[in-house]
């Protein structure tokens, strides 16, 4: 395999890593937005004195505040885990891309 072909493959791999990173960042942003919504809902639940309502399939039901809090905390935990997982994947992809970039630059200079 000639050096030029090797560099092209590494550049393609870097491009794929960057696309994958973009996708991860979009997912992370969606989860962070959802996390903010959950935190806002929990704050409102703590402030309100009246009975809260929950919407399921377009139908509004009266709900117990403690049940809603448990559900929201559970959702928040799942989202936190997903964000941590995405952060880990993001770090790994960035490191791999950085290594490939250094290899390509080193190959181009020599």
ABEGO torsion letter per residue (X at the ends): XBAAAAAAAAAAAAAAAAAAAAAAAAAAAAAAAAAAAAAAAAAAAAABABBBBBBBGGBBBBBBAAAAAAAAAAAAAAAAAAAAAAAAAAAAAAAAAAAAAAAAAAAAAX
